[in-house]
Amino acid sequence: MASIDLDKVLDKAWADKSLPEILAAPVAALKGVSERDGELLQEAFGVKTVADLADLKYARWAQALAALDAAK
């Protein structure tokens, strides 16, 4: 089972929200992602929510490549 310290990855306003609320949140709910970053992600890739970012094929491809490198 996966786990994550929500205080480390979410802005304080989102740390006490449920997982469905977090996934539906704008990407700016993630710590270090600004409102402007969210706008740019939406313009470039159509990403509006945390779930959209998680489903972004380019992010998945990059994660798979990094995992391959780590496995060597």
Biopython code that builds the backbone (N, CA, C, O; Angstrom):
import numpy as np
from Bio.PDB.StructureBuilder import StructureBuilder

atoms = [
    (1, "MET", "N", (0.844, -1.184, 0.000)),
    (1, "MET", "CA", (0.000, 0.000, 0.000)),
    (1, "MET", "C", (0.889, 1.247, 0.000)),
    (1, "MET", "O", (1.860, 1.323, 0.753)),
    (2, "ALA", "N", (0.560, 2.198, -0.827)),
    (2, "ALA", "CA", (1.333, 3.432, -0.925)),
    (2, "ALA", "C", (0.929, 4.395, 0.187)),
    (2, "ALA", "O", (-0.222, 4.421, 0.625)),
    (3, "SER", "N", (1.896, 5.178, 0.628)),
    (3, "SER", "CA", (1.595, 6.215, 1.614)),
    (3, "SER", "C", (2.404, 7.459, 1.277)),
    (3, "SER", "O", (3.421, 7.389, 0.587)),
    (4, "ILE", "N", (1.934, 8.601, 1.775)),
    (4, "ILE", "CA", (2.600, 9.862, 1.502)),
    (4, "ILE", "C", (2.287, 10.826, 2.643)),
    (4, "ILE", "O", (1.185, 10.816, 3.191)),
    (5, "ASP", "N", (3.250, 11.642, 2.987)),
    (5, "ASP", "CA", (3.047, 12.664, 4.014)),
    (5, "ASP", "C", (2.394, 13.865, 3.338)),
    (5, "ASP", "O", (3.065, 14.632, 2.648)),
    (6, "LEU", "N", (1.094, 14.030, 3.535)),
    (6, "LEU", "CA", (0.345, 15.088, 2.853)),
    (6, "LEU", "C", (0.855, 16.477, 3.195)),
    (6, "LEU", "O", (0.769, 17.388, 2.371)),
    (7, "ASP", "N", (1.387, 16.652, 4.405)),
    (7, "ASP", "CA", (1.926, 17.959, 4.790)),
    (7, "ASP", "C", (3.121, 18.354, 3.930)),
    (7, "ASP", "O", (3.408, 19.540, 3.771)),
    (8, "LYS", "N", (3.810, 17.375, 3.384)),
    (8, "LYS", "CA", (4.991, 17.656, 2.565)),
    (8, "LYS", "C", (4.655, 17.929, 1.112)),
    (8, "LYS", "O", (5.461, 18.531, 0.402)),
    (9, "VAL", "N", (3.490, 17.506, 0.651)),
    (9, "VAL", "CA", (3.171, 17.641, -0.772)),
    (9, "VAL", "C", (2.004, 18.570, -1.080)),
    (9, "VAL", "O", (1.765, 18.907, -2.240)),
    (10, "LEU", "N", (1.275, 18.987, -0.044)),
    (10, "LEU", "CA", (0.108, 19.844, -0.260)),
    (10, "LEU", "C", (0.264, 21.176, 0.449)),
    (10, "LEU", "O", (0.890, 21.262, 1.505)),
    (11, "ASP", "N", (-0.311, 22.214, -0.143)),
    (11, "ASP", "CA", (-0.425, 23.477, 0.568)),
    (11, "ASP", "C", (-1.260, 23.234, 1.816)),
    (11, "ASP", "O", (-2.108, 22.342, 1.837)),
    (12, "LYS", "N", (-1.022, 24.023, 2.852)),
    (12, "LYS", "CA", (-1.693, 23.814, 4.139)),
    (12, "LYS", "C", (-3.209, 23.789, 4.022)),
    (12, "LYS", "O", (-3.865, 23.045, 4.751)),
    (13, "ALA", "N", (-3.774, 24.570, 3.135)),
    (13, "ALA", "CA", (-5.234, 24.624, 2.990)),
    (13, "ALA", "C", (-5.817, 23.293, 2.516)),
    (13, "ALA", "O", (-7.014, 23.056, 2.682)),
    (14, "TRP", "N", (-5.011, 22.440, 1.942)),
    (14, "TRP", "CA", (-5.502, 21.176, 1.387)),
    (14, "TRP", "C", (-5.116, 19.956, 2.220)),
    (14, "TRP", "O", (-5.618, 18.862, 1.961)),
    (15, "ALA", "N", (-4.255, 20.111, 3.194)),
    (15, "ALA", "CA", (-3.712, 18.969, 3.935)),
    (15, "ALA", "C", (-4.771, 18.185, 4.703)),
    (15, "ALA", "O", (-4.573, 17.000, 4.972)),
    (16, "ASP", "N", (-5.878, 18.806, 5.059)),
    (16, "ASP", "CA", (-6.902, 18.097, 5.826)),
    (16, "ASP", "C", (-8.087, 17.649, 4.979)),
    (16, "ASP", "O", (-9.101, 17.202, 5.516)),
    (17, "LYS", "N", (-7.966, 17.763, 3.676)),
    (17, "LYS", "CA", (-9.060, 17.379, 2.772)),
    (17, "LYS", "C", (-9.020, 15.879, 2.495)),
    (17, "LYS", "O", (-8.003, 15.219, 2.707)),
    (18, "SER", "N", (-10.132, 15.362, 2.023)),
    (18, "SER", "CA", (-10.205, 13.947, 1.652)),
    (18, "SER", "C", (-9.469, 13.724, 0.329)),
    (18, "SER", "O", (-9.227, 14.662, -0.430)),
    (19, "LEU", "N", (-9.128, 12.486, 0.077)),
    (19, "LEU", "CA", (-8.431, 12.160, -1.166)),
    (19, "LEU", "C", (-9.240, 12.563, -2.407)),
    (19, "LEU", "O", (-8.670, 13.128, -3.340)),
    (20, "PRO", "N", (-10.550, 12.287, -2.444)),
    (20, "PRO", "CA", (-11.318, 12.740, -3.613)),
    (20, "PRO", "C", (-11.275, 14.269, -3.801)),
    (20, "PRO", "O", (-11.220, 14.761, -4.928)),
    (21, "GLU", "N", (-11.302, 15.008, -2.684)),
    (21, "GLU", "CA", (-11.215, 16.468, -2.782)),
    (21, "GLU", "C", (-9.854, 16.901, -3.315)),
    (21, "GLU", "O", (-9.762, 17.817, -4.133)),
    (22, "ILE", "N", (-8.806, 16.242, -2.851)),
    (22, "ILE", "CA", (-7.448, 16.578, -3.297)),
    (22, "ILE", "C", (-7.292, 16.283, -4.780)),
    (22, "ILE", "O", (-6.736, 17.095, -5.519)),
    (23, "LEU", "N", (-7.773, 15.141, -5.218)),
    (23, "LEU", "CA", (-7.643, 14.783, -6.638)),
    (23, "LEU", "C", (-8.428, 15.729, -7.539)),
    (23, "LEU", "O", (-8.048, 15.947, -8.689)),
    (24, "ALA", "N", (-9.517, 16.290, -7.029)),
    (24, "ALA", "CA", (-10.322, 17.240, -7.802)),
    (24, "ALA", "C", (-9.816, 18.675, -7.669)),
    (24, "ALA", "O", (-10.310, 19.578, -8.344)),
    (25, "ALA", "N", (-8.839, 18.879, -6.806)),
    (25, "ALA", "CA", (-8.309, 20.225, -6.550)),
    (25, "ALA", "C", (-7.479, 20.721, -7.722)),
    (25, "ALA", "O", (-6.947, 19.920, -8.490)),
    (26, "PRO", "N", (-7.365, 22.034, -7.864)),
    (26, "PRO", "CA", (-6.457, 22.573, -8.874)),
    (26, "PRO", "C", (-5.021, 22.175, -8.542)),
    (26, "PRO", "O", (-4.692, 21.948, -7.378)),
    (27, "VAL", "N", (-4.176, 22.090, -9.550)),
    (27, "VAL", "CA", (-2.792, 21.660, -9.322)),
    (27, "VAL", "C", (-2.044, 22.586, -8.366)),
    (27, "VAL", "O", (-1.042, 22.181, -7.777)),
    (28, "ALA", "N", (-2.508, 23.804, -8.205)),
    (28, "ALA", "CA", (-1.878, 24.730, -7.257)),
    (28, "ALA", "C", (-2.053, 24.262, -5.809)),
    (28, "ALA", "O", (-1.447, 24.837, -4.906)),
    (29, "ALA", "N", (-2.863, 23.237, -5.573)),
    (29, "ALA", "CA", (-2.976, 22.661, -4.236)),
    (29, "ALA", "C", (-1.696, 21.931, -3.845)),
    (29, "ALA", "O", (-1.441, 21.698, -2.663)),
    (30, "LEU", "N", (-0.895, 21.573, -4.841)),
    (30, "LEU", "CA", (0.377, 20.909, -4.577)),
    (30, "LEU", "C", (1.407, 21.942, -4.137)),
    (30, "LEU", "O", (1.522, 23.015, -4.728)),
    (31, "LYS", "N", (2.145, 21.604, -3.100)),
    (31, "LYS", "CA", (3.162, 22.508, -2.576)),
    (31, "LYS", "C", (4.181, 22.819, -3.676)),
    (31, "LYS", "O", (4.713, 21.915, -4.320)),
    (32, "GLY", "N", (4.440, 24.102, -3.876)),
    (32, "GLY", "CA", (5.424, 24.520, -4.866)),
    (32, "GLY", "C", (4.861, 24.794, -6.245)),
    (32, "GLY", "O", (5.587, 25.265, -7.120)),
    (33, "VAL", "N", (3.584, 24.512, -6.462)),
    (33, "VAL", "CA", (2.942, 24.788, -7.745)),
    (33, "VAL", "C", (2.095, 26.052, -7.578)),
    (33, "VAL", "O", (1.144, 26.080, -6.797)),
    (34, "SER", "N", (2.456, 27.082, -8.317)),
    (34, "SER", "CA", (1.744, 28.357, -8.203)),
    (34, "SER", "C", (0.481, 28.367, -9.062)),
    (34, "SER", "O", (0.274, 27.487, -9.898)),
    (35, "GLU", "N", (-0.344, 29.365, -8.842)),
    (35, "GLU", "CA", (-1.533, 29.550, -9.686)),
    (35, "GLU", "C", (-1.102, 29.702, -11.149)),
    (35, "GLU", "O", (-1.728, 29.142, -12.048)),
    (36, "ARG", "N", (-0.038, 30.458, -11.376)),
    (36, "ARG", "CA", (0.456, 30.658, -12.745)),
    (36, "ARG", "C", (0.934, 29.339, -13.350)),
    (36, "ARG", "O", (0.677, 29.060, -14.521)),
    (37, "ASP", "N", (1.628, 28.531, -12.553)),
    (37, "ASP", "CA", (2.046, 27.211, -13.035)),
    (37, "ASP", "C", (0.826, 26.403, -13.466)),
    (37, "ASP", "O", (0.846, 25.731, -14.497)),
    (38, "GLY", "N", (-0.235, 26.479, -12.666)),
    (38, "GLY", "CA", (-1.472, 25.777, -13.000)),
    (38, "GLY", "C", (-2.068, 26.261, -14.307)),
    (38, "GLY", "O", (-2.546, 25.466, -15.116)),
    (39, "GLU", "N", (-2.035, 27.571, -14.508)),
    (39, "GLU", "CA", (-2.539, 28.138, -15.770)),
    (39, "GLU", "C", (-1.723, 27.628, -16.951)),
    (39, "GLU", "O", (-2.280, 27.269, -17.988)),
    (40, "LEU", "N", (-0.406, 27.597, -16.790)),
    (40, "LEU", "CA", (0.465, 27.134, -17.874)),
    (40, "LEU", "C", (0.254, 25.650, -18.171)),
    (40, "LEU", "O", (0.259, 25.242, -19.332)),
    (41, "LEU", "N", (0.067, 24.841, -17.121)),
    (41, "LEU", "CA", (-0.218, 23.420, -17.331)),
    (41, "LEU", "C", (-1.535, 23.233, -18.073)),
    (41, "LEU", "O", (-1.662, 22.356, -18.927)),
    (42, "GLN", "N", (-2.509, 24.067, -17.736)),
    (42, "GLN", "CA", (-3.796, 23.967, -18.428)),
    (42, "GLN", "C", (-3.653, 24.373, -19.891)),
    (42, "GLN", "O", (-4.192, 23.709, -20.777)),
    (43, "GLU", "N", (-2.936, 25.450, -20.144)),
    (43, "GLU", "CA", (-2.736, 25.906, -21.530)),
    (43, "GLU", "C", (-1.972, 24.878, -22.358)),
    (43, "GLU", "O", (-2.332, 24.601, -23.503)),
    (44, "ALA", "N", (-0.920, 24.317, -21.775)),
    (44, "ALA", "CA", (-0.059, 23.411, -22.529)),
    (44, "ALA", "C", (-0.632, 22.010, -22.674)),
    (44, "ALA", "O", (-0.521, 21.398, -23.737)),
    (45, "PHE", "N", (-1.248, 21.495, -21.603)),
    (45, "PHE", "CA", (-1.632, 20.085, -21.590)),
    (45, "PHE", "C", (-3.087, 19.828, -21.220)),
    (45, "PHE", "O", (-3.517, 18.674, -21.190)),
    (46, "GLY", "N", (-3.847, 20.869, -20.939)),
    (46, "GLY", "CA", (-5.235, 20.681, -20.537)),
    (46, "GLY", "C", (-5.395, 20.183, -19.107)),
    (46, "GLY", "O", (-6.463, 19.701, -18.727)),
    (47, "VAL", "N", (-4.331, 20.300, -18.313)),
    (47, "VAL", "CA", (-4.344, 19.838, -16.926)),
    (47, "VAL", "C", (-5.026, 20.888, -16.054)),
    (47, "VAL", "O", (-4.591, 22.039, -16.000)),
    (48, "LYS", "N", (-6.096, 20.485, -15.374)),
    (48, "LYS", "CA", (-6.817, 21.393, -14.478)),
    (48, "LYS", "C", (-6.736, 20.949, -13.026)),
    (48, "LYS", "O", (-6.735, 21.784, -12.122)),
    (49, "THR", "N", (-6.667, 19.645, -12.793)),
    (49, "THR", "CA", (-6.730, 19.113, -11.427)),
    (49, "THR", "C", (-5.500, 18.261, -11.118)),
    (49, "THR", "O", (-4.712, 17.916, -11.999)),
    (50, "VAL", "N", (-5.370, 17.939, -9.842)),
    (50, "VAL", "CA", (-4.300, 17.032, -9.415)),
    (50, "VAL", "C", (-4.446, 15.695, -10.138)),
    (50, "VAL", "O", (-3.449, 15.108, -10.559)),
    (51, "ALA", "N", (-5.660, 15.216, -10.283)),
    (51, "ALA", "CA", (-5.892, 13.945, -10.991)),
    (51, "ALA", "C", (-5.473, 14.049, -12.454)),
    (51, "ALA", "O", (-4.893, 13.112, -13.002)),
    (52, "ASP", "N", (-5.761, 15.174, -13.081)),
    (52, "ASP", "CA", (-5.336, 15.375, -14.469)),
    (52, "ASP", "C", (-3.817, 15.289, -14.585)),
    (52, "ASP", "O", (-3.292, 14.678, -15.516)),
    (53, "LEU", "N", (-3.118, 15.902, -13.637)),
    (53, "LEU", "CA", (-1.654, 15.879, -13.659)),
    (53, "LEU", "C", (-1.146, 14.457, -13.487)),
    (53, "LEU", "O", (-0.199, 14.050, -14.161)),
    (54, "ALA", "N", (-1.767, 13.699, -12.592)),
    (54, "ALA", "CA", (-1.367, 12.310, -12.378)),
    (54, "ALA", "C", (-1.591, 11.462, -13.623)),
    (54, "ALA", "O", (-0.845, 10.516, -13.877)),
    (55, "ASP", "N", (-2.615, 11.800, -14.397)),
    (55, "ASP", "CA", (-2.933, 11.040, -15.611)),
    (55, "ASP", "C", (-2.185, 11.529, -16.849)),
    (55, "ASP", "O", (-2.309, 10.936, -17.920)),
    (56, "LEU", "N", (-1.422, 12.591, -16.712)),
    (56, "LEU", "CA", (-0.714, 13.154, -17.865)),
    (56, "LEU", "C", (0.293, 12.134, -18.394)),
    (56, "LEU", "O", (1.215, 11.728, -17.686)),
    (57, "LYS", "N", (0.104, 11.735, -19.627)),
    (57, "LYS", "CA", (0.943, 10.667, -20.183)),
    (57, "LYS", "C", (2.419, 11.029, -20.168)),
    (57, "LYS", "O", (3.260, 10.144, -20.009)),
    (58, "TYR", "N", (2.753, 12.282, -20.324)),
    (58, "TYR", "CA", (4.160, 12.678, -20.332)),
    (58, "TYR", "C", (4.787, 12.494, -18.955)),
    (58, "TYR", "O", (5.953, 12.113, -18.850)),
    (59, "ALA", "N", (4.029, 12.758, -17.913)),
    (59, "ALA", "CA", (4.519, 12.536, -16.547)),
    (59, "ALA", "C", (4.703, 11.033, -16.303)),
    (59, "ALA", "O", (5.693, 10.616, -15.701)),
    (60, "ARG", "N", (3.753, 10.226, -16.770)),
    (60, "ARG", "CA", (3.876, 8.767, -16.599)),
    (60, "ARG", "C", (5.076, 8.229, -17.358)),
    (60, "ARG", "O", (5.804, 7.376, -16.851)),
    (61, "TRP", "N", (5.289, 8.731, -18.586)),
    (61, "TRP", "CA", (6.446, 8.294, -19.370)),
    (61, "TRP", "C", (7.750, 8.652, -18.664)),
    (61, "TRP", "O", (8.667, 7.834, -18.594)),
    (62, "ALA", "N", (7.832, 9.864, -18.146)),
    (62, "ALA", "CA", (9.037, 10.300, -17.447)),
    (62, "ALA", "C", (9.283, 9.449, -16.196)),
    (62, "ALA", "O", (10.424, 9.096, -15.900)),
    (63, "GLN", "N", (8.215, 9.119, -15.465)),
    (63, "GLN", "CA", (8.351, 8.271, -14.280)),
    (63, "GLN", "C", (8.833, 6.873, -14.664)),
    (63, "GLN", "O", (9.664, 6.289, -13.969)),
    (64, "ALA", "N", (8.317, 6.339, -15.759)),
    (64, "ALA", "CA", (8.723, 5.004, -16.211)),
    (64, "ALA", "C", (10.192, 5.014, -16.613)),
    (64, "ALA", "O", (10.919, 4.074, -16.291)),
    (65, "LEU", "N", (10.639, 6.036, -17.298)),
    (65, "LEU", "CA", (12.042, 6.130, -17.695)),
    (65, "LEU", "C", (12.948, 6.246, -16.475)),
    (65, "LEU", "O", (14.007, 5.620, -16.424)),
    (66, "ALA", "N", (12.537, 7.041, -15.496)),
    (66, "ALA", "CA", (13.323, 7.182, -14.274)),
    (66, "ALA", "C", (13.378, 5.863, -13.504)),
    (66, "ALA", "O", (14.409, 5.525, -12.921)),
    (67, "ALA", "N", (12.266, 5.116, -13.500)),
    (67, "ALA", "CA", (12.248, 3.816, -12.821)),
    (67, "ALA", "C", (13.176, 2.825, -13.513)),
    (67, "ALA", "O", (13.848, 2.034, -12.852)),
    (68, "LEU", "N", (13.214, 2.867, -14.831)),
    (68, "LEU", "CA", (14.131, 1.998, -15.573)),
    (68, "LEU", "C", (15.571, 2.326, -15.216)),
    (68, "LEU", "O", (16.386, 1.423, -15.028)),
    (69, "ASP", "N", (15.887, 3.601, -15.123)),
    (69, "ASP", "CA", (17.246, 4.012, -14.786)),
    (69, "ASP", "C", (17.608, 3.579, -13.365)),
    (69, "ASP", "O", (18.728, 3.134, -13.115)),
    (70, "ALA", "N", (16.655, 3.712, -12.434)),
    (70, "ALA", "CA", (16.911, 3.334, -11.041)),
    (70, "ALA", "C", (17.098, 1.827, -10.889)),
    (70, "ALA", "O", (17.783, 1.377, -9.971)),
    (71, "ALA", "N", (16.492, 1.046, -11.786)),
    (71, "ALA", "CA", (16.548, -0.416, -11.686)),
    (71, "ALA", "C", (17.856, -0.999, -12.214)),
    (71, "ALA", "O", (18.133, -2.181, -12.012)),
    (72, "LYS", "N", (18.649, -0.189, -12.879)),
    (72, "LYS", "CA", (19.871, -0.753, -13.465)),
    (72, "LYS", "C", (20.985, -0.910, -12.473)),
    (72, "LYS", "O", (22.068, -1.373, -12.830)),
]
sb = StructureBuilder()
sb.init_structure("model")
sb.init_model(0)
sb.init_chain("A")
sb.init_seg("    ")
for serial, (resi, resn, name, xyz) in enumerate(atoms, 1):
    if name == "N":
        sb.init_residue(resn, " ", resi, " ")
    sb.init_atom(name, np.array(xyz, "f"), 0.0, 1.0, " ", f" {name:<3s}", serial, name[0])
structure = sb.get_structure()
